[in-house]
Amino acid sequence: MIGRLSGRLDYRSSDHILIDVRGVGYIVYCSERTLAALPGVGEAVSLYTDMLVREDLLQLFGFLSLVEKEWHRLLTSVQGVGAKVSLAILGTLGPDGVGRAITLGDWNTVKAARGVGPKLAQRIVLDLKDKAPGVMAMGGTVTDAMEGAVIEADSGPVPAPVAAPQNAGAQAGALSALSNLGYAPAEAAAAVAEAAGNAPDAGEAGLIRAALKLLAPKG
């Protein structure tokens, strides 16, 4: 199984690229968002990959991060979601946007992707909602997130203390997930603390959903 490719970008199309790896060319299909972030033809490129193996088909799909790759794996596990639809969702929302939409149960946002109707969007949210927190927490450690929160808090408002020991692990996981989504450590810590105060027995997924609602723009 090919899990990663590093080489020279030889060719770019509307939905795939050709990577030269020591004289061997690999065709790799990518989302529009990933394609837009890649370097120019002739430059070095490195992608995480997932291989689709069927009796009459062998395809590689490329991703900029392990989080994007994991979302592709989970999306294609949903009935009715093939690789093309998964890449359309990731291309429209990005891995962070997919995580936010699924965690909040926002199937309308998922429906914005090409080829995704209301019923399929609802099925995606329903099937993957419990798995979203684990994927969102990838790419960083709880320790890094907590240290970042302390540094950020020193230069701004101090977030309310996390005082519920019974779900301390869930709070740490929620904070890590929010930090990986790009929220400033201080605001993420404050939102998690408020969510934990409102629901002391909430698990990680519940805290993430509640904190995201607190962090959502008020309009």
C-alpha positions as CSV (number, residue, x, y, z in Angstrom):
1,M,0.0,0.0,0.0
2,I,1.3,3.4,-1.0
3,G,0.9,5.9,1.9
4,R,3.0,8.8,0.8
5,L,4.7,10.1,-2.4
6,S,7.5,12.6,-2.7
7,G,8.9,13.6,-6.0
8,R,8.6,16.2,-8.8
9,L,5.3,17.6,-10.0
10,D,5.4,16.8,-13.8
11,Y,1.9,17.5,-14.9
12,R,-1.3,19.1,-13.5
13,S,-4.8,18.6,-14.7
14,S,-8.2,19.7,-13.5
15,D,-8.6,16.8,-11.1
16,H,-5.2,15.0,-10.9
17,I,-1.5,15.5,-11.1
18,L,1.5,13.4,-12.2
19,I,4.3,13.0,-9.7
20,D,7.7,11.7,-10.9
21,V,9.3,9.6,-8.2
22,R,12.8,8.6,-9.4
23,G,11.6,8.0,-12.9
24,V,8.3,6.4,-12.2
25,G,5.2,8.6,-12.8
26,Y,2.2,8.3,-10.4
27,I,-1.2,9.7,-11.3
28,V,-2.7,11.1,-8.1
29,Y,-6.3,12.5,-7.9
30,C,-6.8,15.5,-5.5
31,S,-9.5,17.9,-4.4
32,E,-9.7,21.3,-6.0
33,R,-8.4,22.8,-2.7
34,T,-5.4,20.5,-2.6
35,L,-4.6,21.2,-6.2
36,A,-4.7,24.9,-5.7
37,A,-2.2,24.6,-2.8
38,L,0.4,22.6,-4.7
39,P,3.6,24.1,-6.1
40,G,4.2,24.7,-9.8
41,V,5.1,22.1,-12.4
42,G,8.7,21.1,-12.1
43,E,8.9,21.7,-8.3
44,A,9.1,19.2,-5.5
45,V,5.9,17.9,-4.0
46,S,4.9,15.5,-1.2
47,L,1.4,14.1,-0.6
48,Y,-0.1,11.6,1.7
49,T,-2.0,9.1,-0.4
50,D,-4.8,6.6,-0.2
51,M,-5.1,3.8,-2.7
52,L,-8.4,2.5,-4.2
53,V,-8.0,-1.1,-5.3
54,R,-10.7,-2.8,-7.3
55,E,-10.8,-5.7,-9.7
56,D,-10.8,-3.4,-12.7
57,L,-9.4,-0.2,-11.1
58,L,-6.4,1.1,-9.3
59,Q,-6.3,4.8,-8.3
60,L,-4.3,7.0,-5.9
61,F,-5.7,10.0,-4.1
62,G,-3.5,12.7,-2.6
63,F,-3.8,14.8,0.5
64,L,-1.8,17.6,2.1
65,S,-2.3,16.4,5.6
66,L,-3.2,13.2,7.5
67,V,-6.4,14.9,8.7
68,E,-7.6,15.4,5.1
69,K,-6.7,11.8,4.3
70,E,-8.6,10.5,7.4
71,W,-11.7,12.5,6.4
72,H,-11.5,11.0,3.0
73,R,-11.3,7.5,4.5
74,L,-14.3,8.2,6.7
75,L,-16.4,10.0,4.0
76,T,-16.0,7.1,1.6
77,S,-17.1,4.7,4.3
78,V,-20.6,6.3,4.1
79,Q,-23.0,4.6,1.8
80,G,-23.4,6.6,-1.4
81,V,-20.1,8.5,-1.0
82,G,-17.5,7.5,-3.5
83,A,-14.0,9.0,-4.0
84,K,-15.3,11.7,-6.4
85,V,-17.9,12.9,-3.9
86,S,-15.5,12.8,-1.0
87,L,-13.0,15.0,-2.9
88,A,-15.8,17.4,-3.9
89,I,-16.7,17.8,-0.2
90,L,-13.1,18.3,0.9
91,G,-12.5,20.7,-2.0
92,T,-15.5,22.8,-1.0
93,L,-15.2,22.8,2.8
94,G,-11.6,21.7,3.5
95,P,-10.9,19.2,6.3
96,D,-11.5,21.8,9.0
97,G,-14.8,22.8,7.5
98,V,-15.9,19.2,7.2
99,G,-15.1,18.7,10.9
100,R,-17.0,21.8,12.0
101,A,-20.1,21.0,9.8
102,I,-20.3,17.4,10.9
103,T,-19.7,18.2,14.6
104,L,-22.5,20.8,14.6
105,G,-24.9,18.6,12.5
106,D,-24.9,21.2,9.8
107,W,-25.8,19.1,6.8
108,N,-26.8,22.2,4.8
109,T,-23.1,23.1,4.7
110,V,-22.1,19.6,3.5
111,K,-24.8,19.9,0.9
112,A,-23.0,22.8,-0.7
113,A,-20.5,20.3,-2.2
114,R,-21.1,19.3,-5.8
115,G,-22.9,16.0,-6.1
116,V,-24.3,16.0,-2.6
117,G,-28.0,16.1,-2.1
118,P,-29.9,16.7,1.1
119,K,-30.4,13.0,2.0
120,L,-26.8,12.1,1.4
121,A,-25.6,15.2,3.4
122,Q,-27.8,14.1,6.3
123,R,-26.5,10.6,6.2
124,I,-22.9,11.8,6.2
125,V,-23.6,13.9,9.3
126,L,-25.5,11.1,11.1
127,D,-22.9,8.4,10.3
128,L,-19.8,10.5,11.1
129,K,-20.9,12.8,14.0
130,D,-19.4,10.6,16.7
131,K,-16.2,10.1,14.8
132,A,-15.6,13.9,14.2
133,P,-13.9,14.8,17.5
134,G,-11.2,12.1,17.0
135,V,-10.3,13.4,13.6
136,M,-10.4,17.0,14.6
137,A,-7.9,16.3,17.4
138,M,-5.3,14.9,15.0
139,G,-2.2,16.9,14.2
140,G,-1.4,18.2,17.6
141,T,-1.0,17.1,21.2
142,V,-3.1,18.1,24.2
143,T,0.1,19.3,25.9
144,D,0.9,21.7,23.1
145,A,-2.6,23.1,23.1
146,M,-2.6,23.7,26.8
147,E,0.8,25.4,26.7
148,G,-0.4,27.6,23.9
149,A,-3.4,28.6,25.9
150,V,-1.3,29.7,28.8
151,I,1.0,31.8,26.6
152,E,-2.0,33.4,24.8
153,A,-3.8,34.0,28.1
154,D,-0.9,36.0,29.5
155,S,-1.3,38.6,26.8
156,G,-5.1,38.9,27.0
157,P,-8.2,38.0,29.1
158,V,-7.7,35.0,31.3
159,P,-10.2,32.2,30.5
160,A,-12.4,30.9,33.2
161,P,-10.7,28.0,35.1
162,V,-11.7,24.4,34.1
163,A,-13.0,23.2,37.4
164,A,-14.8,20.0,36.6
165,P,-12.4,17.1,37.3
166,Q,-14.9,14.4,36.1
167,N,-14.5,15.4,32.5
168,A,-11.0,16.9,32.5
169,G,-9.9,14.5,29.7
170,A,-12.8,15.5,27.6
171,Q,-12.0,19.2,28.1
172,A,-8.4,18.6,27.1
173,G,-9.4,16.7,23.9
174,A,-12.0,19.5,23.0
175,L,-9.3,22.2,23.5
176,S,-6.9,20.3,21.3
177,A,-9.5,19.9,18.6
178,L,-10.5,23.6,18.6
179,S,-6.8,24.6,18.5
180,N,-6.3,22.4,15.5
181,L,-9.2,24.0,13.8
182,G,-7.4,27.3,14.0
183,Y,-9.1,29.0,17.0
184,A,-6.8,31.1,19.2
185,P,-5.8,29.1,22.3
186,A,-7.3,31.7,24.7
187,E,-10.7,31.9,23.0
188,A,-10.8,28.1,22.6
189,A,-10.0,27.6,26.3
190,A,-12.6,30.1,27.3
191,A,-15.3,28.4,25.2
192,V,-14.4,24.9,26.4
193,A,-14.5,26.2,30.0
194,E,-17.9,27.8,29.5
195,A,-19.2,24.6,27.8
196,A,-17.9,22.5,30.6
197,G,-19.4,24.7,33.2
198,N,-22.8,24.5,31.5
199,A,-22.6,20.7,31.2
200,P,-20.1,19.2,33.7
201,D,-20.8,15.6,32.6
202,A,-20.5,16.2,28.9
203,G,-18.1,14.1,26.8
204,E,-15.5,15.4,24.3
205,A,-17.9,15.4,21.4
206,G,-20.5,17.3,23.4
207,L,-18.0,19.9,24.6
208,I,-16.7,20.5,21.0
209,R,-20.2,21.0,19.7
210,A,-21.1,23.4,22.5
211,A,-17.8,25.3,22.3
212,L,-18.2,25.7,18.5
213,K,-21.7,27.2,19.0
214,L,-20.2,29.6,21.5
215,L,-17.4,30.6,19.1
216,A,-19.8,30.9,16.1
217,P,-20.2,34.5,14.8
218,K,-23.2,36.2,16.3
219,G,-25.5,37.5,13.6
